[in-house]
Amino acid sequence: MENITIEGTKYTPEIKSDIRKGEIKFYGSSYPENANEFYQPVYDWVERYFDQKDASLVVNFYIYYFNTSTSKCFMNLLEILENNHKKGKKVTVNWHYSEDDEDSLDSGEKLFMEMDINFKLIPVNNI
Amino acid sequence: MQKTVDELLQSAFIHDIKGNAILAFNGVISQDAIVGLGDVLRSELHLTYPLSVVNKIFAIYIEMTQNILHYSSEQVDCNGKSFGKGAVFVFEIMGGYELVTVNVISEKQHRYLEKKCNLINSLNKEDIKEFYLKRRRKIAETESKGAGLGFIDIVRRSGNQVIFDFEPVDNDKFLFYLRSKILTE
């Protein structure tokens, strides 16, 4: 199993995992031209990661803006995490939002509605 | 695009906006163009407004321009990718901003968009939130590019109805005008 490493751009987040720590991190903005295409390798990586016995994962989001097609992809990703949580895997999601931007808390909160998943909403001074 | 920036500014739909254009672009709306113009818009807004306002206007700008990128019926191929053509304007108006996009659509898109815009404008604030969440759940299960959420997001974030119009051009084509007003005070 290899780590996933996607460098960030102005419109796509940096995505990096640390298998030793059991963590994956998203950092930046997300409004790619084709969000499905961009996030497919991430879904694949997460699925493969959970194929490992006793895999547990902490997902850290530091996303200060995402467009609507990305929000659909985040829902897909959270559903994968939810399914694995239901199978007994340990999953924690930390959504970091900008203290100065109400919308960034609101859009984070909305992602987790109806999701059966452990999540924390964490205010950050400066994303 | 059948019209120039000047002609579009003179069109009835845009002409009655009482404000200064801080951004005007007409041409190929590639992802790079969206990012570049978006940077210009953000730095202009940053001079006056807190991050929350800048992000709100930016988010609406992205949804409106990416609609052109994906759905304009005038497409240009470049390096194996396809980009939509259209126009985007940002006006500084009394108490806020008004964003306008214009692009060519087909007869079929015209029927779809008219229904969609009327539906979204008929919802109140609470309904809009609920509709957005329900719709996103449903769309997450499909393979769609994400269409259908953009308009709801524009109305949800701006807190105002969208203003829209269709102008027939030749060969069963229409110009689709879309306007969103964001009050900052």
Interface residues (C-beta under 8 A of the other chain):
Chain A: K10 Y11 Y31 P32 E33 N34 A35 N36 Y64 Y65 N67 T68 S69 S71 K72 M75 N76 E79 S98 D100 D101 E102 D103 S104 K110 M113 E114
Chain B: Q31 V35 D39 P50 L51 S52 N55 K56 F58 A59 I62 E63 Q66 L69 K81 L133 R136 R137 I139 A140 E143 K145 G146 L149 G150 I152 D153 R157
